[in-house]
Amino acid sequence: MHTVFRPQHLVVAEPLHPTCRAQALANQVAFAPRLIVGAKPTCYADGEMRTADFNYALPPELIAQHPMPHRDTSRLFVLHRRTGWVEHRRFRDLLDFLLTGDVLVLNNSRVIPARLHGVNTRTGGAFEMLLIEENAINDWWAMLKPGKRARVGTEIEIRNPESGIRKLTATVIETNEEGHRRLCFDGGGNLLEALDELGEVPLPPYINRQGANELAQDKDRYQTVFAEASGSVAAPTAGLHFTDKLLDDIRERGVEIHFVTLHVGLGTFAPVKKENLAAHTMHEERFAVSEVTARAVNEAKATGRRVIAVGTTSLRVLESVAAQNSGGLTAGRGRTRMFIHPPHDFHIVDALLTNFHLPCSTLLMLVSAFATPGKTTGREIILSAYQAAIRERYRFFSYGDAMLIL
C-alpha cells in the first residue's frame, strides 16, 4: 500500500518567516511549502489511484491565448524537489540553474499543418480533418468533423483554405474503435509535402482563433526554433521558450545540447477518462534516438553529470528506452506507450523543464511522479505548486509559462 494524501491536507503555500523574507526576496523565492501535521492520510492500493485526484480548478483567464512577444521572456517557476523551495524567475534565467557538464535533451519534432478543410463530393457538406498519424505516403489516420457523415467510401475534396481551389481527394477507407478515420489521399503527390499550402496550424481547442489572419503568427510561434523532423500534431511546448541566442549561451556555459525525436500525438494532451489510473491505456507515439544522443547521455550518467529533459516528450523517450535496456540508452527507432504516474522510478532524467499541464492529463501525472520518484506524494507537491502559480498569475498550457523541477 502506498500512502496518498489529499492535496488540501498535505502541502500548502505559506509565506516565509519574516526573518527569512529579506534573503528570500533577494533570491526571488516567494514561498516555501510546509507540512500540515495531523492530517489523516487516505491509503490506496497501487492500482487504485484515481484520475480525479489530479484535478484542479484553473481560472480561464490564465489559459494563455497567445505567446509572449519574445520567447524567452515567459516566466519560469522553479521547484526544488528535495527542499520544497520555489523561485519565481524569467525563462532566460534558466542559465542560472545549469552546470558545466549538464546534458540538455530536447525534442526536435516539427509540427505539421495538420488541420484540413474539405467538402463531400456527393453532398457538398463541409468536413474538418485533423491528421493524427501517417501510415504510409498519402495514407493517414485522422479525426473528422462531423464524424457520423464520414462513412467508409466517402470522398472528400481537399481545398486550399484561402483560395478554395480543389487540390486533393481523400477517401475514407476504414474506421477504428476510437472513431478515427483512415484516409487515402489522391491527386497531387505526397500530402505531407503539400500541407504547408493546404493545412492550418493544429492549435489545441483551448486556444481561440478567429480566421486565417489570427493563425498567421502561430505558424512560427507554435514551432520550436530547433524543429527538424516533421510529424507532430501538437507542439512539444517546453521547447517553445528557447531562442537561438539562448541555446548558444547555454552551450557557452559548457552544457551539452542533444536531441531526440518524438512525434507528439493528440493523446498527449487528452484527459484520462478512466476512473482509476490502472485502467487507462496510454496513446502510442513514434520516437527516434541518435547514436550521438545515446552516447552523450550514457557518458553523463556514468560520470555523475545531470541529464535534463526539456519537456515530458523528451523524458518519455529517454525513460522508455532505458526501461528496455537495463537503465541505459541505445540508439534506434520505436514506439512508446509508457504511462508514467506515481509511483515511478526514473533511470535517466535528473531534472525536468516543462509547462503547466491540463487537469487530469497524463502529463500532470508524469510531473507528479517526477516530483517524488518512487512515491505517490509528488501529486500533492505539484498541485500545491500549481496553486501557487495560480495565485502568482502564471500563464498555463501550450503558450503559457514554464516550470523547472530540480
C-alpha positions as CSV (number, residue, x, y, z in Angstrom):
1,M,0.0,0.0,0.0
2,H,1.2,3.5,-0.8
3,T,0.0,6.5,1.2
4,V,-1.8,9.1,-0.8
5,F,-2.7,12.5,0.9
6,R,-5.4,14.8,-0.3
7,P,-3.8,18.0,-1.6
8,Q,-5.6,20.3,0.7
9,H,-4.2,18.4,3.7
10,L,-0.6,18.0,2.9
11,V,1.3,20.9,1.3
12,V,0.2,24.5,1.3
13,A,1.9,27.6,0.1
14,E,2.8,29.6,3.1
15,P,4.7,33.0,3.4
16,L,8.2,32.6,4.6
17,H,9.0,33.6,8.2
18,P,9.7,37.3,8.5
19,T,13.3,36.7,9.5
20,C,13.9,34.9,6.2
21,R,11.9,37.2,4.0
22,A,14.8,39.6,3.1
23,Q,17.0,36.8,1.9
24,A,14.1,35.1,0.1
25,L,13.2,38.2,-1.8
26,A,16.8,38.6,-2.9
27,N,16.6,35.1,-4.3
28,Q,13.1,35.7,-5.7
29,V,11.7,33.0,-3.5
30,A,8.0,33.6,-2.8
31,F,7.1,30.8,-0.5
32,A,8.2,27.5,0.9
33,P,5.8,24.6,1.2
34,R,5.3,23.3,4.7
35,L,3.8,20.1,6.0
36,I,0.4,20.2,7.7
37,V,0.7,17.8,10.7
38,G,-2.4,16.0,11.9
39,A,-4.0,15.5,8.5
40,K,-5.2,11.9,8.2
41,P,-3.9,10.2,5.0
42,T,-6.1,8.2,2.8
43,C,-4.5,5.0,1.6
44,Y,-4.8,3.3,-1.8
45,A,-3.5,0.2,-3.3
46,D,-1.1,0.7,-6.2
47,G,-3.7,0.2,-8.9
48,E,-6.3,2.5,-7.2
49,M,-5.0,6.0,-7.7
50,R,-7.9,7.9,-9.1
51,T,-8.0,10.3,-12.1
52,A,-10.0,12.7,-10.0
53,D,-7.0,13.1,-7.6
54,F,-5.2,15.0,-10.4
55,N,-8.0,17.6,-10.9
56,Y,-7.6,21.3,-10.0
57,A,-9.5,24.5,-10.7
58,L,-8.0,27.0,-13.1
59,P,-9.4,30.5,-13.8
60,P,-10.0,30.6,-17.6
61,E,-8.2,33.9,-18.0
62,L,-4.9,32.1,-17.1
63,I,-5.1,29.9,-20.2
64,A,-2.6,31.6,-22.5
65,Q,-4.2,32.5,-25.8
66,H,-1.0,34.0,-27.4
67,P,2.7,33.6,-26.9
68,M,4.8,36.2,-25.2
69,P,6.2,38.8,-27.6
70,H,9.7,37.2,-27.1
71,R,10.1,33.5,-26.5
72,D,12.5,33.7,-23.6
73,T,10.5,36.4,-21.6
74,S,8.0,33.9,-20.3
75,R,8.1,33.2,-16.6
76,L,9.9,30.3,-15.0
77,F,8.6,28.6,-11.9
78,V,11.5,26.8,-10.3
79,L,10.7,23.9,-7.9
80,H,13.4,22.4,-5.8
81,R,12.1,18.9,-5.1
82,R,14.2,18.0,-2.1
83,T,13.6,21.2,-0.1
84,G,10.3,22.3,-1.4
85,W,11.7,25.8,-2.1
86,V,10.3,27.7,-5.0
87,E,11.7,30.6,-7.1
88,H,9.8,32.9,-9.5
89,R,12.1,33.8,-12.4
90,R,12.1,34.6,-16.1
91,F,12.9,31.8,-18.6
92,R,16.2,33.3,-19.7
93,D,17.3,32.8,-16.1
94,L,17.5,29.1,-16.9
95,L,21.2,29.7,-17.3
96,D,21.5,30.2,-13.5
97,F,20.4,26.6,-12.9
98,L,22.6,24.9,-15.4
99,L,26.0,23.4,-14.6
100,T,29.0,22.8,-16.8
101,G,28.8,19.2,-18.0
102,D,25.0,19.0,-17.9
103,V,23.3,17.3,-20.8
104,L,20.2,19.1,-22.0
105,V,17.9,16.9,-24.2
106,L,15.2,18.5,-26.4
107,N,12.6,17.1,-28.7
108,N,13.2,18.3,-32.3
109,S,9.9,17.1,-33.8
110,R,8.3,19.6,-36.2
111,V,4.6,20.3,-36.0
112,I,2.8,19.8,-39.3
113,P,-0.1,21.9,-40.5
114,A,-2.4,19.0,-39.7
115,R,-5.8,20.7,-39.9
116,L,-7.5,20.4,-43.3
117,H,-10.9,21.5,-44.8
118,G,-12.9,19.9,-47.5
119,V,-16.4,19.0,-48.8
120,N,-18.2,15.8,-49.5
121,T,-18.0,15.2,-53.3
122,R,-21.6,13.9,-53.3
123,T,-23.5,16.2,-51.0
124,G,-21.3,19.3,-50.7
125,G,-21.3,19.0,-46.9
126,A,-18.3,20.5,-45.2
127,F,-15.7,18.5,-43.3
128,E,-12.8,19.5,-41.0
129,M,-10.0,16.9,-40.7
130,L,-7.2,16.7,-38.2
131,L,-4.4,14.4,-39.3
132,I,-3.2,12.1,-36.5
133,E,-0.6,9.7,-37.9
134,E,0.9,8.8,-41.2
135,N,0.7,5.1,-42.0
136,A,2.4,5.4,-45.4
137,I,2.6,8.0,-48.2
138,N,-0.9,9.5,-48.6
139,D,-2.3,7.1,-46.0
140,W,-3.3,8.7,-42.7
141,W,-5.4,8.3,-39.6
142,A,-7.5,11.4,-38.9
143,M,-10.2,12.8,-36.8
144,L,-13.2,14.2,-38.9
145,K,-16.0,16.5,-38.0
146,P,-18.8,15.7,-38.4
147,G,-17.6,12.1,-37.9
148,K,-21.0,10.4,-38.4
149,R,-21.1,11.6,-42.0
150,A,-17.7,10.2,-42.8
151,R,-18.6,6.6,-43.6
152,V,-16.3,4.2,-45.4
153,G,-16.3,5.1,-49.1
154,T,-17.0,8.8,-48.5
155,E,-14.9,11.0,-50.8
156,I,-13.8,14.5,-49.7
157,E,-12.4,17.3,-51.8
158,I,-9.5,19.0,-50.0
159,R,-9.4,22.7,-50.8
160,N,-6.9,25.5,-50.3
161,P,-8.1,27.4,-47.2
162,E,-7.5,30.8,-48.9
163,S,-8.5,30.3,-52.5
164,G,-11.0,27.4,-52.1
165,I,-9.5,25.7,-55.1
166,R,-9.6,21.9,-55.1
167,K,-6.3,20.3,-54.6
168,L,-6.7,16.7,-53.4
169,T,-9.3,14.0,-52.8
170,A,-9.5,12.0,-49.6
171,T,-11.4,8.7,-49.4
172,V,-12.4,7.1,-46.1
173,I,-11.2,3.5,-46.2
174,E,-11.5,2.4,-42.6
175,T,-12.7,3.4,-39.1
176,N,-11.4,2.3,-35.7
177,E,-12.8,1.9,-32.2
178,E,-11.8,5.5,-31.3
179,G,-13.9,6.9,-34.1
180,H,-10.9,7.9,-36.2
181,R,-11.0,7.6,-40.0
182,R,-8.3,6.2,-42.2
183,L,-7.9,8.3,-45.3
184,C,-6.3,7.6,-48.6
185,F,-5.3,10.8,-50.4
186,D,-5.0,11.1,-54.2
187,G,-4.4,13.7,-56.9
188,G,-1.3,15.7,-56.1
189,G,1.9,13.9,-55.0
190,N,2.8,13.4,-51.3
191,L,0.3,15.0,-49.0
192,L,3.0,15.7,-46.4
193,E,4.8,18.0,-48.9
194,A,1.5,19.8,-49.7
195,L,0.5,20.6,-46.1
196,D,2.2,24.0,-46.0
197,E,-0.2,25.1,-48.7
198,L,-3.3,23.2,-47.7
199,G,-3.2,22.8,-43.9
200,E,-3.6,25.0,-40.9
201,V,-1.7,25.0,-37.6
202,P,-3.4,22.4,-35.3
203,L,-3.8,24.5,-32.2
204,P,-5.4,22.9,-29.2
205,P,-9.1,23.6,-28.6
206,Y,-8.4,25.8,-25.6
207,I,-6.7,28.4,-27.8
208,N,-9.3,30.5,-29.6
209,R,-8.7,32.0,-33.1
210,Q,-11.0,33.9,-35.4
211,G,-10.0,33.4,-39.1
212,A,-6.8,32.9,-41.0
213,N,-5.3,36.2,-40.1
214,E,-5.0,35.3,-36.4
215,L,-3.4,32.0,-37.4
216,A,-0.5,33.6,-39.2
217,Q,1.6,34.2,-36.1
218,D,1.1,30.6,-35.0
219,K,2.9,29.2,-38.0
220,D,6.1,30.5,-36.5
221,R,5.4,30.6,-32.7
222,Y,3.7,27.1,-32.4
223,Q,7.0,25.6,-33.5
224,T,10.4,25.4,-31.8
225,V,13.4,27.1,-33.3
226,F,15.2,23.8,-33.5
227,A,12.4,21.7,-35.1
228,E,13.6,19.3,-37.8
229,A,11.7,16.0,-38.3
230,S,8.1,16.6,-39.4
231,G,5.4,14.5,-37.7
232,S,3.9,16.1,-34.6
233,V,0.2,17.3,-34.5
234,A,0.9,19.2,-31.3
235,A,3.9,21.2,-30.2
236,P,6.5,19.9,-27.7
237,T,5.6,23.1,-25.8
238,A,8.5,23.2,-23.3
239,G,10.8,23.9,-26.2
240,L,8.8,26.9,-27.4
241,H,10.6,29.2,-24.9
242,F,14.1,28.7,-26.4
243,T,15.7,31.2,-28.8
244,D,18.8,30.6,-30.9
245,K,20.8,33.0,-28.7
246,L,19.7,31.3,-25.5
247,L,20.8,27.9,-26.9
248,D,24.2,29.5,-27.9
249,D,24.5,30.9,-24.4
250,I,23.8,27.5,-22.9
251,R,26.5,25.9,-25.0
252,E,28.9,28.6,-23.9
253,R,28.1,27.7,-20.3
254,G,29.6,24.2,-21.0
255,V,26.3,22.4,-21.3
256,E,25.9,19.8,-24.0
257,I,22.7,20.1,-26.1
258,H,21.3,17.0,-27.7
259,F,18.1,15.9,-29.4
260,V,15.6,13.1,-29.5
261,T,12.5,12.9,-31.7
262,L,9.1,12.1,-30.5
263,H,6.2,12.9,-32.8
264,V,3.5,14.3,-30.5
265,G,0.0,12.9,-30.9
266,L,-3.3,14.3,-29.7
267,G,-3.4,11.8,-26.8
268,T,-0.6,13.6,-25.1
269,F,-2.9,16.4,-24.0
270,A,-6.1,14.5,-23.6
271,P,-7.6,14.0,-20.1
272,V,-7.7,10.4,-18.7
273,K,-11.3,9.2,-19.0
274,K,-11.0,6.1,-16.8
275,E,-11.8,6.4,-13.1
276,N,-8.7,4.6,-12.0
277,L,-5.2,5.1,-13.5
278,A,-4.6,1.4,-13.8
279,A,-7.4,1.1,-16.3
280,H,-6.0,3.8,-18.7
281,T,-4.3,2.7,-21.9
282,M,-1.7,5.2,-23.0
283,H,-1.6,6.5,-26.5
284,E,1.3,5.3,-28.7
285,E,3.9,7.7,-30.2
286,R,6.8,7.2,-32.5
287,F,10.3,8.2,-31.4
288,A,13.9,8.1,-32.5
289,V,17.2,8.4,-30.6
290,S,20.5,9.1,-32.4
291,E,23.9,7.5,-31.7
292,V,25.2,10.9,-30.7
293,T,22.5,11.4,-28.1
294,A,22.6,7.9,-26.7
295,R,26.4,8.1,-26.2
296,A,26.2,11.6,-24.6
297,V,23.5,10.6,-22.2
298,N,25.2,7.3,-21.2
299,E,28.5,9.1,-20.6
300,A,26.8,11.7,-18.5
301,K,25.2,9.0,-16.3
302,A,28.5,7.1,-16.0
303,T,30.3,10.2,-14.8
304,G,27.7,11.6,-12.4
305,R,26.6,14.5,-14.6
306,R,23.0,15.6,-14.8
307,V,20.6,14.8,-17.7
308,I,17.9,17.5,-18.0
309,A,14.9,16.7,-20.2
310,V,13.2,19.6,-22.0
311,G,9.6,18.6,-22.0
312,T,7.6,15.5,-21.0
313,T,8.1,14.1,-24.5
314,S,11.8,14.1,-24.2
315,L,11.6,12.5,-20.8
316,R,9.2,9.7,-22.1
317,V,11.7,8.9,-24.9
318,L,14.7,8.6,-22.5
319,E,12.8,6.6,-19.9
320,S,11.1,4.4,-22.4
321,V,14.3,3.3,-24.0
322,A,16.1,3.0,-20.6
323,A,13.3,0.8,-19.3
324,Q,14.0,-1.7,-22.1
325,N,17.8,-1.6,-21.8
326,S,18.7,-2.0,-18.1
327,G,18.7,1.7,-17.4
328,G,20.9,2.7,-20.4
329,L,20.2,4.4,-23.6
330,T,20.5,2.8,-27.1
331,A,20.1,4.4,-30.5
332,G,17.2,3.4,-32.7
333,R,13.6,4.0,-33.6
334,G,10.5,2.7,-31.9
335,R,7.1,3.4,-30.3
336,T,6.2,4.0,-26.8
337,R,3.1,3.6,-24.7
338,M,4.8,4.3,-21.4
339,F,2.3,5.8,-18.9
340,I,4.3,7.5,-16.2
341,H,2.4,8.2,-13.0
342,P,3.0,7.9,-9.3
343,P,4.8,5.9,-8.0
344,H,7.5,5.7,-10.7
345,D,11.3,5.3,-10.6
346,F,13.4,7.2,-13.1
347,H,16.5,5.8,-14.7
348,I,17.9,8.7,-16.8
349,V,16.4,12.1,-16.1
350,D,17.7,14.2,-13.2
351,A,15.8,17.5,-13.9
352,L,12.7,18.4,-16.0
353,L,11.8,21.6,-17.8
354,T,8.1,21.6,-18.7
355,N,5.0,23.8,-19.0
356,F,1.8,23.8,-16.8
357,H,-0.5,20.9,-17.8
358,L,-4.2,20.3,-18.0
359,P,-6.1,18.8,-15.1
360,C,-6.4,15.0,-15.1
361,S,-3.9,14.7,-18.0
362,T,-1.2,12.1,-18.3
363,L,1.3,15.0,-18.4
364,L,0.2,16.2,-14.9
365,M,0.5,12.6,-13.7
366,L,4.0,12.4,-15.1
367,V,5.3,15.5,-13.4
368,S,3.7,14.4,-10.2
369,A,5.7,11.2,-10.4
370,F,8.8,13.1,-11.1
371,A,8.4,15.4,-8.1
372,T,8.9,12.4,-5.7
373,P,10.3,9.4,-7.7
374,G,9.1,6.1,-6.3
375,K,6.5,7.7,-4.1
376,T,2.9,8.9,-4.5
377,T,3.3,12.2,-2.6
378,G,4.5,14.1,-5.6
379,R,0.9,14.7,-6.6
380,E,0.4,17.0,-3.5
381,I,3.7,18.8,-4.2
382,I,2.7,19.6,-7.8
383,L,-0.8,20.6,-7.0
384,S,0.4,22.9,-4.3
385,A,2.9,24.4,-6.7
386,Y,0.1,24.8,-9.3
387,Q,-2.0,26.7,-6.7
388,A,1.0,28.9,-6.0
389,A,1.3,29.6,-9.7
390,I,-2.3,30.4,-10.0
391,R,-2.0,32.9,-7.2
392,E,1.0,34.5,-8.9
393,R,-0.9,34.7,-12.1
394,Y,1.3,32.4,-14.2
395,R,0.1,31.6,-17.7
396,F,-1.0,28.0,-18.3
397,F,-0.8,25.3,-21.1
398,S,0.8,25.4,-24.6
399,Y,1.6,29.2,-24.9
400,G,2.0,29.5,-21.1
401,D,4.9,29.8,-18.7
402,A,7.5,27.2,-17.9
403,M,8.3,25.1,-14.8
404,L,11.7,23.7,-13.9
405,I,11.7,20.8,-11.5
406,L,15.2,20.2,-10.0
